[in-house]
Amino acid sequence: MIVLELLSAFLICLGIFFFFASAVGLLRFPDTLCRMHALAKADNLALGCVIMGAMLRQTDLYAVGKLLLIWVVTLLSSATGGFLLAQRIRRKNLALERDI
């Protein structure tokens, strides 16, 4: 039992580290596409670590399923939102290049 608690705490702390790293990347990277990359990769990994840590602490299979569903929906919405935002930025940059 103590091993699961330690592993859970480690995963949650690792998730917090990746959330912090993505926030630093959001503030430090020069352009929008680099910032999106930092957020998409690090936030999804961080959320996965936190969800896995929380799943180890659950005793109810229903709660584990809900946590897993939250992670899957977040992954899908992050990918879709990132794609749409990158596509918009690309179109805007192409329009700016044509004007020059």
trRosetta pair geometry for C-beta under 8 A, 3 or more apart (Angstrom, degrees):
i j d omega theta_ij theta_ji phi_ij phi_ji
1 4 6.0 -54 -156 33 36 109
1 5 6.6 33 150 -16 67 107
2 5 5.6 -54 -149 38 37 113
2 6 6.2 37 153 -18 68 106
3 6 5.8 -55 -147 38 30 109
3 7 6.2 28 155 -16 65 108
4 7 5.7 -54 -142 40 30 110
4 8 6.1 34 155 -22 64 108
4 56 5.2 -169 -174 175 93 110
4 57 7.8 155 144 -81 104 49
5 8 5.6 -53 -145 37 29 114
5 9 6.3 28 156 -17 63 106
5 56 7.9 -179 -84 129 29 116
5 57 7.6 71 -110 -98 65 87
6 9 5.8 -54 -145 38 31 109
6 10 6.2 33 154 -21 64 106
7 10 5.6 -52 -146 36 31 114
7 11 6.4 31 156 -18 65 105
7 53 7.7 -162 127 -117 64 74
7 56 6.1 -137 95 -157 102 168
8 11 5.9 -55 -147 36 29 108
8 12 6.4 26 156 -15 64 108
8 53 4.5 111 -163 -161 63 74
8 54 7.5 114 -157 -63 107 20
8 56 4.0 -149 -82 82 103 126
8 57 5.2 103 -151 -50 157 92
9 12 5.8 -56 -146 39 31 110
9 13 6.2 29 156 -16 65 108
9 53 7.1 126 -56 -154 13 122
10 13 5.9 -59 -147 40 28 109
10 14 6.2 31 154 -21 65 108
10 53 7.5 -166 68 -104 50 115
11 14 5.5 -53 -144 37 31 114
11 15 6.4 36 153 -21 63 104
11 49 4.8 -163 -177 -175 79 80
11 50 7.2 170 136 -85 88 23
11 52 5.0 -106 -177 90 151 101
11 53 3.4 -173 88 -67 109 99
11 56 7.2 120 30 7 142 134
12 15 5.6 -50 -150 34 32 115
12 16 6.6 35 150 -20 63 102
12 49 7.0 168 -88 137 22 91
12 50 5.6 66 -124 -122 65 66
12 53 3.8 -164 -49 129 80 166
12 54 7.3 95 -85 -48 108 70
13 16 5.5 -49 -148 33 35 113
13 17 6.5 41 150 -22 64 101
14 17 5.5 -49 -152 32 34 115
14 18 6.6 29 152 -14 65 104
14 46 8.0 -160 124 -123 65 63
14 49 4.7 -119 93 -168 101 151
15 18 5.8 -56 -148 39 33 107
15 19 6.4 36 152 -20 66 103
15 45 7.9 -165 -117 125 67 63
15 46 4.5 105 -161 -168 68 66
15 47 6.9 106 -150 -71 117 14
15 48 7.5 -168 -104 68 107 49
15 49 3.4 -169 -67 88 90 108
15 50 3.6 168 155 -48 169 81
15 53 6.6 -118 -4 5 131 131
16 19 5.6 -50 -147 35 33 113
16 20 6.4 35 152 -19 64 104
16 46 7.4 121 -54 -155 13 110
16 50 7.5 98 -46 -81 64 108
17 20 5.7 -56 -152 37 31 111
17 21 6.3 32 150 -20 65 106
17 46 7.7 -160 69 -112 53 102
18 21 5.3 -48 -142 36 37 115
18 22 6.4 38 157 -19 66 101
18 42 4.9 -169 179 -170 89 84
18 43 7.5 174 135 -84 101 24
18 45 5.2 -116 -171 96 159 101
18 46 3.5 -160 91 -76 111 94
18 49 6.5 123 20 18 134 139
19 22 5.9 -54 -150 35 30 109
19 23 6.6 31 151 -19 63 105
19 42 7.3 156 -89 143 24 101
19 43 6.8 63 -111 -112 67 65
19 46 4.3 137 -53 -174 73 158
20 23 5.7 -55 -151 35 33 112
20 24 6.5 33 151 -18 66 103
21 24 5.7 -52 -149 36 33 111
21 25 6.4 35 151 -18 65 106
21 38 7.9 -136 134 -169 78 101
21 42 5.2 -139 93 -147 100 144
21 46 8.0 -180 44 -65 96 124
22 25 5.4 -51 -146 38 35 114
22 26 6.3 43 152 -25 65 101
22 38 5.4 152 -141 150 67 87
22 39 5.4 97 -174 -109 115 47
22 41 7.7 -178 -100 74 108 68
22 42 3.4 -176 -70 92 102 129
22 43 5.0 112 -145 -52 174 77
22 46 6.6 -102 -5 -11 129 140
23 26 5.5 -47 -149 30 33 116
23 27 6.7 24 155 -11 63 106
24 27 5.9 -62 -152 42 32 105
24 28 5.8 8 160 -5 70 121
25 28 6.0 -67 -128 48 27 98
25 29 5.5 24 180 -26 70 113
25 34 7.7 -133 177 146 97 86
25 35 6.8 155 136 -129 83 55
25 38 3.0 -160 132 -161 140 151
25 39 7.2 -159 92 -48 116 57
25 42 6.5 144 20 4 143 149
26 29 7.1 -37 -115 25 14 103
26 35 5.3 71 -129 -154 56 100
26 38 6.0 -154 -56 93 58 129
26 39 6.0 59 -79 -65 105 101
29 34 3.8 -155 176 118 131 116
29 35 4.8 -176 72 -69 125 67
29 37 7.9 176 -142 53 169 97
29 38 5.8 -169 -22 -17 144 138
30 34 6.2 52 48 40 67 147
31 34 5.3 92 60 13 73 103
31 35 7.1 -138 102 -5 37 94
32 35 5.6 -58 -148 39 33 112
32 36 6.2 35 155 -22 68 104
32 85 7.9 -129 159 153 119 110
32 89 5.5 -156 92 -119 137 149
33 36 5.6 -49 -146 34 33 112
33 37 6.5 37 152 -22 63 102
33 86 6.3 76 -115 -123 91 95
33 89 6.4 -173 -63 108 90 153
34 37 5.6 -51 -151 32 33 114
34 38 6.6 34 152 -18 64 103
35 38 5.7 -52 -150 34 34 111
35 39 6.4 27 154 -13 66 107
36 39 5.8 -59 -147 41 32 107
36 40 5.9 28 159 -20 69 110
36 82 5.5 135 180 -141 116 96
36 85 6.3 -178 -109 98 141 128
36 86 6.3 -169 105 -70 167 97
37 40 6.0 -55 -139 37 26 107
37 41 6.1 11 168 -6 64 113
38 41 6.6 -66 -142 43 21 99
38 42 5.7 -7 176 8 62 121
39 42 6.7 -66 -125 50 18 93
39 43 5.2 7 -178 -9 61 126
39 82 7.9 -175 87 -96 103 115
40 43 6.7 -52 -120 41 11 102
40 44 6.3 6 170 -13 52 116
40 78 5.9 147 -130 160 78 111
40 79 7.4 91 -151 -90 118 53
40 82 4.9 39 -87 -93 132 155
41 44 6.4 -70 -153 37 19 104
41 45 6.4 9 159 -10 61 113
42 45 5.8 -60 -146 42 31 109
42 46 5.9 32 156 -21 67 110
43 46 5.5 -53 -140 39 30 112
43 47 6.1 30 160 -18 65 105
43 78 7.0 -168 93 -130 119 147
44 47 5.9 -52 -143 38 28 108
44 48 6.3 34 154 -22 61 107
44 74 7.4 170 -115 123 75 102
44 75 5.8 79 -137 -109 116 81
44 78 6.0 -170 -74 89 106 162
45 48 5.6 -54 -150 35 31 115
45 49 6.5 31 153 -19 65 103
46 49 5.8 -54 -150 34 32 109
46 50 6.4 26 155 -14 66 107
47 50 5.8 -56 -145 40 33 108
47 51 6.0 33 156 -19 67 109
47 71 6.2 162 135 -123 106 84
47 74 5.9 -102 149 112 163 152
48 51 5.8 -56 -142 39 27 110
48 52 6.2 27 158 -18 64 107
48 71 6.2 89 -99 -151 62 129
49 52 5.8 -55 -145 37 28 109
49 53 6.3 29 155 -18 63 108
50 53 5.7 -55 -149 38 30 112
50 54 6.3 28 153 -16 65 107
51 54 5.7 -56 -146 40 31 109
51 55 6.1 36 153 -25 66 105
51 67 5.1 155 -158 168 93 104
51 68 7.2 124 167 -86 129 42
51 70 6.8 -171 -112 81 127 107
51 71 4.6 -3 -78 -68 177 125
52 55 5.5 -50 -145 33 32 114
52 56 6.7 36 154 -23 62 100
53 56 5.9 -51 -155 28 32 112
53 57 7.1 24 150 -14 61 106
54 57 5.8 -61 -157 36 38 110
54 58 6.8 44 148 -33 68 102
54 67 5.7 -167 98 -131 117 147
55 58 5.7 -49 -152 19 38 116
55 64 5.0 77 -144 -131 93 88
55 67 5.3 -164 -76 90 90 149
55 68 7.2 60 -94 -55 134 85
58 63 4.5 -157 -148 95 136 121
58 64 5.0 -178 85 -62 145 82
58 67 7.1 -156 -29 -7 150 140
59 63 7.9 45 54 40 47 131
60 63 4.3 81 78 5 104 106
60 64 7.1 -172 97 -8 56 83
61 64 5.4 -51 -151 36 40 116
61 65 6.4 44 150 -22 67 103
62 65 5.7 -53 -152 34 31 114
62 66 6.6 32 151 -19 64 103
63 66 5.6 -50 -148 35 34 112
63 67 6.5 36 153 -18 65 103
64 67 5.8 -54 -150 36 32 111
64 68 6.4 31 152 -17 65 107
65 68 5.7 -55 -147 38 31 111
65 69 6.2 34 153 -20 65 106
66 69 5.6 -53 -147 36 32 113
66 70 6.5 39 152 -23 64 101
67 70 5.6 -49 -151 30 33 114
67 71 6.7 32 152 -17 63 104
68 71 5.7 -54 -152 35 34 112
68 72 6.4 31 153 -17 67 106
69 72 5.7 -54 -144 37 33 109
69 73 6.2 30 159 -16 67 107
70 73 6.1 -58 -146 39 26 107
70 74 6.2 25 156 -18 63 111
71 74 5.8 -59 -147 39 28 111
71 75 6.3 31 155 -21 64 106
72 75 5.7 -53 -148 34 31 112
72 76 6.5 27 156 -15 64 107
73 76 5.8 -56 -148 39 31 109
73 77 6.2 23 158 -13 67 110
74 77 6.0 -57 -139 42 29 105
74 78 6.0 31 160 -21 65 110
75 78 5.9 -57 -144 37 25 111
75 79 6.4 22 158 -17 62 108
76 79 6.0 -57 -148 37 28 108
76 80 6.3 23 157 -14 65 110
77 80 5.7 -55 -142 41 32 109
77 81 5.9 30 160 -16 67 111
78 81 6.0 -56 -139 42 25 108
78 82 6.0 26 160 -19 62 111
79 82 5.9 -57 -144 39 25 111
79 83 6.3 27 157 -20 62 108
80 83 5.8 -55 -149 34 28 111
80 84 6.4 22 157 -14 64 108
81 84 5.9 -58 -145 39 30 108
81 85 6.1 26 159 -15 66 110
82 85 5.9 -58 -143 41 28 108
82 86 6.1 26 159 -17 65 110
83 86 5.9 -59 -144 39 26 108
83 87 6.2 27 157 -20 63 109
84 87 5.7 -53 -145 36 29 113
84 88 6.4 30 155 -19 63 105
85 88 5.7 -54 -149 35 32 111
85 89 6.4 30 154 -17 65 106
86 89 5.6 -53 -145 38 33 111
86 90 6.2 36 154 -22 66 106
87 90 5.7 -52 -146 35 30 113
87 91 6.5 30 155 -17 63 105
88 91 5.9 -54 -148 37 30 110
88 92 6.3 29 154 -18 64 108
89 92 5.7 -56 -147 38 31 111
89 93 6.2 28 156 -17 66 108
90 93 5.9 -56 -145 39 28 108
90 94 6.3 29 155 -18 64 106
91 94 5.8 -54 -147 36 30 111
91 95 6.4 31 154 -19 64 105
92 95 5.7 -54 -151 35 32 112
92 96 6.5 32 151 -19 64 105
93 96 5.5 -51 -146 36 35 112
93 97 6.4 36 154 -21 66 104
94 97 5.7 -52 -146 35 33 111
94 98 6.6 36 154 -21 64 103
95 98 5.8 -52 -151 32 32 112
95 99 6.8 33 152 -21 62 105
96 99 5.8 -55 -154 31 34 112
96 100 7.0 39 151 -29 64 101
97 100 5.9 -49 -155 20 37 114
